[in-house]
Amino acid sequence: MFLLMLAVGSAAGTILETGKVTLVEQAEKAKATANTVK
């Protein structure tokens, strides 16, 4: 049971990290697009 919780926790952590990276990438792309439009 503990191992299952550990696996779920690490999976959730990975998803959160991936989400953060995606948000940062989107922000960078938005900045680049804004600079190009100027």
C-alpha positions as CSV (number, residue, x, y, z in Angstrom):
1,M,0.0,0.0,0.0
2,F,2.8,2.4,0.9
3,L,4.6,1.6,-2.4
4,L,1.4,2.4,-4.3
5,M,1.1,5.7,-2.6
6,L,4.7,6.4,-3.3
7,A,4.3,5.6,-7.0
8,V,1.2,7.8,-7.2
9,G,3.0,10.6,-5.4
10,S,6.0,10.5,-7.7
11,A,3.7,10.3,-10.8
12,A,1.8,13.4,-9.6
13,G,5.1,15.2,-8.9
14,T,6.3,14.4,-12.5
15,I,3.0,15.7,-13.9
16,L,3.3,18.9,-11.9
17,E,6.9,19.4,-13.0
18,T,5.9,18.8,-16.6
19,G,3.0,21.3,-16.2
20,K,5.4,24.0,-14.9
21,V,7.8,23.5,-17.8
22,T,4.9,23.7,-20.2
23,L,3.7,26.9,-18.7
24,V,7.2,28.4,-18.8
25,E,7.5,27.4,-22.4
26,Q,4.2,28.9,-23.3
27,A,5.1,32.2,-21.5
28,E,8.4,32.3,-23.5
29,K,6.6,31.7,-26.8
30,A,4.1,34.4,-25.9
31,K,7.0,36.8,-25.2
32,A,8.7,35.9,-28.4
33,T,5.5,36.4,-30.4
34,A,4.9,39.8,-28.7
35,N,8.4,40.9,-29.5
36,T,7.9,39.8,-33.2
37,V,4.6,41.7,-33.5
38,K,6.1,44.9,-32.1
